[in-house]
Amino acid sequence: MYPRSAAAAVLLAAALTLTACSSGGDKADSGAEAKAKPLASSSAPDPADTPATAPPASPEAKPSGPVLPDAKLTPKTGSFTAQEKKYLSGRVPEKMDPAAVLQTGQEACQRVERTAKRDKDAATGAVVTGEITGAKDAITLLCPEQKPILAAAEKGFPEGPRTSPAAGTYRALTQSTTCTWEAKGKDGAVLASGPETPPKAGDKITAAVPAGTAEFNSTGCYAWIPA
């Protein structure tokens, strides 16, 4: 047997060893947690702040989950027209009120109509850029009187890079004096650019896109339609 003093020394050494191991493990765990959790100043979201369930999909787009069958597309009061039912078909999530989904389409129609009364170019541009969400289906089925706006928008494209545009003359749907554009060939060489002179407020800005253009890029021009 160890003498009492020797036994005490052995026990003390063992206790110190266990304490050190425990302390090292805590530090390792703490370091891992610090790495896993973003700093307060980080732009990355903290997983703890993420809601347990994702928000419901917007009724403006056709849902990917189960939808109400056409036979159940009935409002709480009144009735839907044939065109309204066509608009709602395949668009209403199972647990959503069809009237609420219809309202989003009606609001898109109202926005197009109000904007077109003031400025048809602005309405066309809003459809081209997607600023008025769901405008294509809404116009087609709920407000066909706005089809001229949709027809013009379908021939246009938003500002930014566009690959292999059809040759021709296009008009910018903006009166901004900062609109600039450039057409490049396959080798990256600039084929044309504009405007040739700085535009003044209210001037119409056009772009002549030559044949063989591989990329047409513009900034500050909002959207383009054939001139």
C-alpha positions as CSV (number, residue, x, y, z in Angstrom):
1,M,0.0,0.0,0.0
2,Y,1.0,3.6,-0.6
3,P,1.8,5.7,2.4
4,R,-1.1,8.1,3.1
5,S,0.8,11.1,1.7
6,A,1.7,9.2,-1.5
7,A,-1.9,8.0,-2.0
8,A,-3.1,11.6,-1.6
9,A,-0.7,12.8,-4.2
10,V,-1.8,10.2,-6.7
11,L,-5.5,11.1,-6.2
12,L,-4.7,14.8,-6.6
13,A,-2.8,14.1,-9.8
14,A,-5.7,12.1,-11.2
15,A,-8.2,14.8,-10.3
16,L,-6.1,17.4,-12.0
17,T,-5.9,15.3,-15.2
18,L,-9.7,14.8,-15.3
19,T,-10.2,18.5,-14.8
20,A,-7.8,19.4,-17.7
21,C,-9.5,16.9,-20.0
22,S,-12.9,18.2,-19.2
23,S,-11.8,21.8,-19.6
24,G,-10.2,21.0,-23.0
25,G,-13.4,19.4,-24.2
26,D,-15.5,22.4,-23.2
27,K,-13.2,24.7,-25.1
28,A,-13.5,22.5,-28.2
29,D,-17.2,22.4,-28.0
30,S,-17.4,26.2,-27.5
31,G,-15.1,26.8,-30.5
32,A,-17.2,24.6,-32.7
33,E,-20.4,26.3,-31.6
34,A,-18.8,29.7,-32.4
35,K,-17.9,28.6,-35.9
36,A,-21.4,27.1,-36.5
37,K,-23.3,30.2,-35.4
38,P,-22.7,33.4,-37.5
39,L,-21.5,36.5,-35.7
40,A,-24.0,39.2,-34.9
41,S,-22.5,41.4,-37.6
42,S,-22.7,38.7,-40.2
43,S,-25.2,39.0,-43.0
44,A,-25.8,35.3,-42.9
45,P,-29.1,34.4,-41.2
46,D,-28.9,32.7,-37.8
47,P,-30.6,29.3,-38.2
48,A,-32.3,29.9,-34.8
49,D,-34.1,32.9,-36.3
50,T,-35.5,30.9,-39.3
51,P,-39.1,30.0,-38.9
52,A,-40.0,26.3,-38.5
53,T,-42.2,26.4,-41.6
54,A,-41.7,28.3,-44.8
55,P,-44.2,31.0,-45.7
56,P,-46.9,30.0,-48.1
57,A,-46.3,30.3,-51.8
58,S,-47.6,33.5,-53.5
59,P,-50.9,32.9,-55.1
60,E,-49.7,34.9,-58.1
61,A,-47.8,31.9,-59.4
62,K,-49.2,28.4,-59.9
63,P,-48.4,26.4,-56.8
64,S,-46.2,23.3,-56.9
65,G,-48.3,21.4,-54.2
66,P,-51.8,20.1,-54.2
67,V,-54.5,22.4,-55.7
68,L,-58.2,22.6,-55.5
69,P,-60.0,20.6,-58.2
70,D,-62.0,22.7,-60.7
71,A,-65.2,21.4,-59.2
72,K,-64.4,23.1,-55.9
73,L,-63.5,26.5,-57.3
74,T,-66.5,28.2,-55.8
75,P,-66.6,31.5,-53.8
76,K,-68.2,31.8,-50.4
77,T,-70.9,34.0,-51.9
78,G,-71.9,34.5,-55.6
79,S,-70.3,32.7,-58.4
80,F,-67.2,32.9,-60.7
81,T,-67.5,33.6,-64.4
82,A,-66.3,31.1,-67.0
83,Q,-63.1,33.2,-67.6
84,E,-62.5,33.6,-63.9
85,K,-62.7,29.8,-63.5
86,K,-60.2,29.4,-66.3
87,Y,-57.8,31.8,-64.6
88,L,-58.2,29.9,-61.2
89,S,-57.8,26.4,-62.7
90,G,-54.7,24.8,-61.3
91,R,-53.7,28.0,-59.5
92,V,-55.5,27.7,-56.1
93,P,-53.7,25.8,-53.2
94,E,-55.9,23.3,-51.4
95,K,-56.4,25.4,-48.3
96,M,-56.6,28.9,-49.9
97,D,-59.7,30.8,-50.7
98,P,-60.2,31.0,-54.5
99,A,-61.5,34.5,-54.2
100,A,-58.1,35.6,-52.7
101,V,-56.2,34.2,-55.7
102,L,-58.6,35.8,-58.1
103,Q,-58.1,39.1,-56.4
104,T,-54.3,39.0,-57.3
105,G,-55.2,38.7,-61.0
106,Q,-57.8,41.4,-60.8
107,E,-55.3,43.7,-59.1
108,A,-52.7,43.0,-61.9
109,C,-55.4,44.0,-64.5
110,Q,-56.2,47.2,-62.5
111,R,-52.5,48.2,-62.4
112,V,-52.1,47.7,-66.1
113,E,-55.3,49.6,-66.9
114,R,-54.4,52.5,-64.6
115,T,-50.9,52.8,-65.9
116,A,-52.0,52.5,-69.5
117,K,-54.4,55.4,-69.1
118,R,-51.5,57.7,-68.1
119,D,-48.8,56.2,-70.3
120,K,-49.1,53.1,-72.5
121,D,-45.3,52.8,-72.8
122,A,-45.0,52.7,-69.0
123,A,-47.7,50.0,-68.9
124,T,-45.9,48.0,-71.6
125,G,-42.6,48.3,-69.8
126,A,-44.1,47.2,-66.5
127,V,-45.3,44.0,-68.2
128,V,-42.0,43.5,-70.0
129,T,-39.9,43.7,-66.9
130,G,-42.3,41.7,-64.7
131,E,-43.0,44.7,-62.5
132,I,-46.7,43.8,-62.7
133,T,-46.5,40.2,-61.5
134,G,-48.7,37.7,-63.4
135,A,-49.8,40.2,-66.0
136,K,-49.8,37.8,-68.9
137,D,-52.3,35.3,-67.5
138,A,-54.4,38.1,-65.9
139,I,-54.7,40.0,-69.2
140,T,-55.4,36.9,-71.3
141,L,-58.2,35.7,-69.1
142,L,-59.5,38.5,-66.9
143,C,-59.0,41.8,-68.8
144,P,-58.6,41.0,-72.6
145,E,-59.2,44.7,-73.4
146,Q,-55.6,45.1,-72.4
147,K,-54.3,42.6,-74.9
148,P,-52.7,45.4,-77.1
149,I,-50.4,46.2,-74.1
150,L,-49.5,42.5,-73.8
151,A,-48.9,42.1,-77.5
152,A,-46.4,45.0,-77.4
153,A,-44.7,43.6,-74.3
154,E,-44.3,40.2,-75.8
155,K,-42.1,41.7,-78.6
156,G,-39.9,43.6,-76.1
157,F,-37.2,42.8,-73.6
158,P,-35.9,44.4,-70.4
159,E,-32.6,46.3,-70.1
160,G,-29.4,44.4,-69.4
161,P,-27.6,41.9,-71.5
162,R,-29.5,40.1,-74.3
163,T,-28.0,37.3,-76.4
164,S,-28.5,37.2,-80.1
165,P,-31.2,39.8,-80.5
166,A,-33.1,40.1,-83.7
167,A,-31.7,42.8,-86.0
168,G,-33.8,45.9,-86.2
169,T,-34.6,49.2,-84.6
170,Y,-35.8,49.3,-81.0
171,R,-37.2,52.1,-78.8
172,A,-36.4,52.5,-75.1
173,L,-39.5,52.7,-72.9
174,T,-37.9,55.5,-70.8
175,Q,-37.3,59.2,-71.0
176,S,-34.2,58.9,-68.8
177,T,-31.2,60.8,-70.0
178,T,-28.8,58.2,-68.7
179,C,-29.9,55.4,-71.1
180,T,-26.9,53.9,-73.0
181,W,-26.6,50.8,-75.2
182,E,-24.0,48.8,-77.0
183,A,-24.2,46.0,-79.6
184,K,-21.2,43.5,-79.9
185,G,-20.3,40.8,-82.4
186,K,-19.2,37.3,-81.7
187,D,-15.6,38.4,-81.4
188,G,-16.6,41.0,-78.8
189,A,-16.0,43.9,-81.1
190,V,-18.5,46.8,-80.7
191,L,-20.7,47.0,-83.8
192,A,-22.8,49.9,-82.7
193,S,-23.5,52.0,-79.6
194,G,-25.6,54.9,-78.5
195,P,-27.1,57.3,-78.2
196,E,-24.8,59.3,-80.5
197,T,-25.6,62.6,-78.7
198,P,-26.6,63.0,-75.0
199,P,-30.4,62.8,-74.9
200,K,-32.5,65.6,-73.5
201,A,-35.5,65.1,-71.2
202,G,-38.4,63.8,-73.2
203,D,-36.3,62.6,-76.1
204,K,-37.1,59.2,-77.6
205,I,-34.1,56.9,-77.5
206,T,-33.7,54.3,-80.3
207,A,-31.1,51.6,-80.9
208,A,-30.3,50.2,-84.3
209,V,-29.2,46.6,-83.7
210,P,-27.2,45.4,-86.7
211,A,-27.3,41.9,-88.1
212,G,-24.8,39.6,-86.5
213,T,-25.1,41.1,-83.1
214,A,-24.2,38.5,-80.5
215,E,-25.0,40.6,-77.4
216,F,-27.0,43.7,-76.9
217,N,-26.4,45.4,-73.5
218,S,-28.1,48.5,-72.1
219,T,-28.3,50.3,-68.8
220,G,-30.7,53.0,-67.6
221,C,-33.2,52.2,-70.4
222,Y,-35.8,50.2,-68.5
223,A,-37.1,48.1,-71.4
224,W,-37.1,48.0,-75.2
225,I,-39.8,47.3,-77.9
226,P,-39.5,47.3,-81.7
227,A,-39.7,50.9,-83.0
